[in-house]
Amino acid sequence: MAEQPGVAVMGASGRMGRMLIQSITEGDKLRLVGAIERAGHDWLGEDVGVAMGGTALGVAVTDDLLDPLTKARIIIDFTAPDVTVATAALAAQARAVHIIGTTGMTEDDLTKVDAAARHAVIVRAGNMSLGVNLLVQLTRKVAAALDDDFDIEVVEAHHRHKVDAPSGTALMLGEAAADGRQIDLRDVYDAARDGITGARSTGHIGFSAIRGGDIIGEHDVIFAGPGERIVLSHRASDRALFAKGALKAASWGLQQEPGHYSMLDVLGL
């Protein structure tokens, strides 16, 4: 039997990092070979399984990605934009598949990720779930079918610790709506409103963000027209679905040529 491909997880102590490690070790298709955390983190040097409150997994937490990259064919990265950009360059040098769930990336960040994707497989998505990616497709189709008599609003809710807004998923949905109308989101983007804002601009796409408690992720795309509303919704009730999607993307990526892919590619959508 062929050896399972090795995976290194960035941000091992985070919500997604822990879930990814759990999903990898409980599955039989991939094996954990690296757990990376920032310099100075309390977990450094500890076995990651023990640090998570469980049994030893034989993988020590490190702040140096270079050693895990000698054993890993896959890097999974739900961290911060600066970390992800640096990781993309290293993963490209090692020709490792880089799965990116990091949100809040700038155009400059994405340009650097594109450059890395010339040498290695990168799968990047603001959301790795099947349901959300189906919602993206539905949003594009509904936006294409309705003219600008229907106002579009994207409303998202996440836990109190999330640091970026709108969420990466909300931006995916906004991009899909703009694409359906064959316009550039940057030209019609409206952030959350405050004060005397004046009337809503026709054709604009609005965004609102809710932060509180332990909400995993909720997204609504509202098409509000004269006398009626259409609301497309997705509710995440288990963070494991994002880990499952990331691992699916990882296995898929091993079979691809270098390039910058999305979950729509992974799911054949």
Secondary structure as UniProt FT lines:
FT   STRAND          6..10
FT   TURN            12..13
FT   HELIX           15..26
FT   STRAND          31..36
FT   TURN            39..40
FT   TURN            42..45
FT   HELIX           48..51
FT   TURN            52..53
FT   STRAND          60..62
FT   HELIX           66..69
FT   TURN            70..71
FT   STRAND          74..77
FT   HELIX           81..94
FT   STRAND          97..100
FT   HELIX           107..116
FT   TURN            117..119
FT   STRAND          121..124
FT   HELIX           130..145
FT   TURN            148..149
FT   STRAND          151..158
FT   TURN            160..161
FT   HELIX           168..180
FT   TURN            181..182
FT   HELIX           185..188
FT   STRAND          189..190
FT   TURN            202..203
FT   STRAND          205..211
FT   TURN            213..214
FT   STRAND          217..225
FT   TURN            226..227
FT   STRAND          228..236
FT   HELIX           240..253
FT   TURN            254..255
FT   STRAND          259..261
FT   HELIX           263..266
FT   TURN            267..268
//
